[in-house]
Amino acid sequence: MSQDNEKSSCKCGCEDEFSEEDLTSLDELAEEVIFGKNQNRSHAIKDLWFEDMTKYLKECDSPEESKPELMFLSLSNALLDMFFDIVPREFAIASANNMSQFLTTLLINKEYNIDVMEKYMEDYNKTIGDSEDADEIETFDENWWNEKREYLNGKTMNDAITEMSEKYGL
């Protein structure tokens, strides 16, 4: 069998094998299913909720200037509830934890005007480069999250994460 026609195993122990073409097709399908229909989903959600939310906001006695924020928070909460309700419980728990970590990272980025993952990758590439030494990578990782950073006003990344998580109850 030529190398071009060889199939790569998924390495999880199952018997299924996927060609590079299969994997590319899967990536394209995932992109379309996950992101490609979001505009259509947004219109469907609008048809489901917008009229009732607008009616509620008109009738509620909140100050007019707070109504856009109330609408945003209501919609955000409804979307999160819907998302976590439609996946199996174990995936919902993992997804909720991932969402909290992701939001915490974005809030740190905003608070300190940085990109956490960009900073991590810059330091990783400087320190580790192409090395595959597991001990070296583990030491780097442990140090990176626990070293005080000037751009975090002298806090460690772990401290910034804990602080932001606690501030928002994430």
N, C-alpha and C positions, 0 to 999 in steps of 0.2 A: 504494500500500500504506500503510495507517495505521501510525502509530508503534507501536501496541500489537502489531501483527502482524509487525513487522520482526524478522528474525533477526539475532542478533549473531554475528559471525565469531569464531572462536577466535584469530585473529590470528597463527597459527603458519605460515601459508602454505598450509595444506591447504584443500581445497574444502568440508570439512564445516562446517556452520553449526548453531548450537544456539540454540534459543529460551530465554527466561528460564525457562519451564516445564520445558524439558529439563534446564537446569542445576540447578534446584531439585530435580527428580527424581533427578538424578545425586548431588547432595549428600545427599539422604535415603537413597539406596541405599548410598552410601559409609558413611554413619553406621551403618546397619544391618549391613552386611557387616563393617566394620572393628571396631565396638564392640558392636553389638547382640547378637552371639552369644558374647561373651567368657565369660559365665557358663556357657554350654553347653560351650565349649571347655575351660574349667577342669575341668568334670566329666569330660570325655573324657580329659584329661591325667591326672587323678587315677586313672581306671580303668586307664590305661596304665602309670603309674609309681609310684603311692603304695605299693602292696603290696610291690614289689621294693625300693623305697627304705627302707621301714619295716623289712623283713626284714634288709637290709644294716646298717642302723643298730643293730638289736638284736644283730647278730652282731659288729659291729666293736668293737675294744677302746678306743675313744675315751672320755674321761670323760663321764659322763652329762650334765653341765651343758653340754658343747659340742655335743651331738647336735642340738639344734634349729638351731644355726647351721650345722652341717654339712649338715643337710637343706635349709635355705634356700639355701646356696651351691650345693649339687648341683642343686637344682631350677632356680635362676637360670641356672646354666651350661647345663643341658640345654635350657631354653627358648631361650636365646640361640643355641646351636648349631642347634637346630631351625629357628628363624626365619631365620638366615643361610644354612642349607642349602636352604631351599625357594624362594629367589628367585635369579634369574640372578646370576652372579658380579659383574657390574658394579654391579648394584643392591645386592648384599650388601656390597660395599666401601663404596659411598656410605652405605648404611644404618648400617654399623658406625662409620664416621667421624661420622655425625650422632648416633648413640647416645653415642659418647664425648664429643662436645661437649655434648650435652644433660645427660649425667650430671655432667660437669665444672661446668656452670652450676648444677645442683641442689646439688652439693656446696659451691659458693661461697655459694649462698643459705643453706644450713644453717650453714656455718662462720661467716659474718658476720651472720647473722640479717637478711638482706635479700632482695629479689626483684630480680635483675639486670635483667630485662626491664622491670619496673615503673620502676626507677630510670632506665633508658635512655629510656623513653617520656616520663617526666616532664620530663627534661632536653631531650629532642627537642622536645616541645610548647612548652616555654618558649623555646627558642632558634629553632626552625625554624617552628613553628606550621603554617600552611597553605602556606608557601612551597614552590614546586616547583623552585627554583633548584638545579640539579645541583651546581654548585660549592659553594654554601652547605651543602648536605646532605653532600657529600664532606668538607668541612672540619670540620663538626660531628662526623661519624663518626670521622674520624682523631683529632681531639682527644679525644673522649669516651673512647675505648678506651686512650688514652695519658696522660691526666691522672691525677695522684695523687689518691686519694679518701680522705677522713677515715674513712668507714665501712669502708674496706678496710685500716685501720691504715697509711695513707700509701702504699699500693701503687697501681699503675695496674691497671685491669681486665685488661689483657693480662698483667701480671705475676702477678695472682691466677690467671688461667687457666693460665698456664705452670706455676706452682707446683703447682696442684691436679692438672693433667694428669700432671706428673712424679711426684707423690706416689702416685697410683693407677695409674701406667703406662698412662694412656689416650692 
